[in-house]
Amino acid sequence: MILASQFESVIHPVTILVSLPLSVPFALFSLWALGDTLNLYSALGVLVLFGVVKKNAILQIDHMNNLRRRDGLLRHEAVMQANRTGSGRS
C-alpha cells in the first residue's frame, strides 16, 4: 500500500515484489557453486540480499519515472536508460 501510494500506481509495487522471489534461486545457486551450505549466516545474507534487491528496484523505477516525466522518454527508452545509468547518477 505504501509503495502504491508512493508511485501512484499498482503495477510498480508488483514489479518490485516480483523481483524478490527471483533472487532466491540465484542466492542458492551461488551457495551451491561455491560449495557452501545454507546455515544461519548464509540465511542472514539472503535477507540482506532481499533488502538490496528491493532498494535497487525502487531506485530504478523511481529513476525511470523521472526520465519519463522530465525528459519525455518512451517507456522502453526510459527503462533501458534507467538500467544503464543505475540509481539516477548520470
N, C-alpha and C positions, 0 to 999 in steps of 0.2 A: 504494500500500500504506500509506503514511504517513497520507494523508487518510482512508482506510478505517478505520484503527485509531483515528484521532482522533475521527471522527464515529460510530464503531461501526456503520457502515452501508456498503453498497456503492453505493447509489443517489446519495448526496450527492456523492461524488467524481466520479461520472459527470456529474452536473449541472454541477459546476464546470468539468470539462474540456470539456463541450459548449459552454459559453459562450465559450471561446477562439476556435474557428474562426468563430463568429458575428461576432466583432469585426473580422475581416479585410475582409469586403466593405464595412463601414461606414468603415473606415480608407481603403480605396481610393476609395470614393465621395467622401470628404472631400477627398482629394488631387485628384480629377477636378473636383469642384465649385469648388475654389479655384484651379484651373489650375496646380497644382504637378506635379512629376514624381516618380517613385519613384526616389530616389537613396539614397546612404548615410545621410544624416541622417534622411530620412523612414523608411527601413527600421529604423533605431535607434529612432525614435519608435514604430513598430509594436511593437517588442519591449518598450518601456516600457509601451505600451498593454496588452500581454498581462499584464504584472505587475500593473497597476492593476485590470484586469478580474478576474484571479484572486483578488487580495486582497479586492476588493469582494464577490465571490461567496462567499468563505469567511466573511467577516464577516456577510453577510446570512443565510447558512444557520445559522451559529452563533447569531445573534440569534433566528432563527425557532425553533430547537430550544430555546433558553432560554425563549421565550414559551410554547411548548407544555408544557414541563416545569414552569415556575414558575407560570404563570397558568392552565394547563389549557385553553388555547385549541384549537379545532379547527385542522386543518392549513390550510385555506383562510384562516381568520381570521388565523392566525399569519403566513402568507405575506404577506397584504395589509398587516398592521401592520408587519412587519419591513421591507418595501419602503418604507413610508411614513415610518418613523422613521429610516431609514438604518442606520448601523452600531451601533445599540444605544443611541444617545443619545436620551433622551426629553425 
